[in-house]
Amino acid sequence: MPRATLLLALALAACSRSSAPAPTPEPAPSLTPSPSPSLTLAPTPSPARHCRSLADRTAEAQSLYGLSVHLATVDGTFLYVDPDHSPLFERSLRFAAGVLAALRNDRIAPHELCPVSVYVYSSAESLRDHCRPLHYIPETGRHLGVYDPARGEIVVDLTEGPTHLPTQAHELAHVLMDADWGTDGDGHERSPLWFRECVASLYESPVPDEPTVVIHGTDDWRYKQLREAVRAQNPEVHLGALFGMSDAEFRGKGDAGDVDGTRSLLHRGMARAVCQWLDGEGKDQLWTFYRAWRDAGAAEPDGVAAFTRVTGQAPTAPEVDAAWRAWVLRTR
């Protein structure tokens, strides 16, 4: 499912909003997913960087789009906002509830979350009007989803219709994973960017299309470039190359601060392929690896030891890399 992941270059000054006092918020209807039958608990993560109440987020949405704007809460946490009367809004609510239940089903551990605003757009003009003042800028091409952890906001781009509805699963997974792994003493995410994208991007094209308690990822557009690089024996394309990769390198940043968009997309394809490979092929090792690395914390910053414990081989082992590369060539 097309989606280019974003670099959130947030404005230094507060974004322009209506100066009129916020109206008294009205409660939004609630949609709560079915309880997950199996949950894996984890250590309590560091506190969220910024936490605003649902009432505050409701007031903000109404100040932007009027008192009659269509609102609904999912999971008691995600305030869905329908600024342009999207025909896909109700489907978005059902899909989100299913995804959240599935991601917590023996996958990402449940935690109390800070409320998150989710703006769903079917109008390209409304989408641009919202994103422009917030400086939501794609790293590589146009985007179909934004997660801004500093503001606690998701933007869903459905301007190209229902086929792009599942891309919101990518952003929802980011919210759950950030809470699960927490932050270090400096407020930075404990999980490296490549692994956050590995997990989140896996579910941007999920199976089933409307999950309940089971979810997997399918082959998608990210593998076209990756397959070509594997066939060409690109020296960068190896399973072990991601382990220990810095966030800047993953983004394709050079020493001069410039960003190589093609390289960035290649890294993102590699990351997704790692998670899908571990989640399938009869291995079912992704979530065991996820929990082992998460629980190891700062003692294992690159994930190599956790991967080795779970799979029995290091990610840099030639035979492991060869198996992964052969799998990539079989994707479609």
Secondary structure, 3 states (H helix, E strand, C coil): CCCCCEEECCCCCCCCCCCCCCCCCCCCCEECCCCCCCCCCCCCCCCCCCCCCHHHHHHHHHHHHCCCCEEEEECCCEEEEECCCCCCHHHHHHHHHHHHHHHCCCCCCCCCCCCEEEEEECCHHHHHHHHHHHCEEECCCCCCEEEECCCCEEEEECCCCHHHHHHHHHHHHHHHHHHHHCECCCCCECCCHHHHHHHHHHCCCEECCCCCCCCEECCCCCHHHHHHHHHCCCCCCCHHHCCCCCHHHHCCECCCCCECHHHHHHHHHHHHHHHHHHHCCCCCCHHHHHHHHHHHHHHCCCCHHHHHHHHCCCCCCHHHHHHHHHHHHHCC
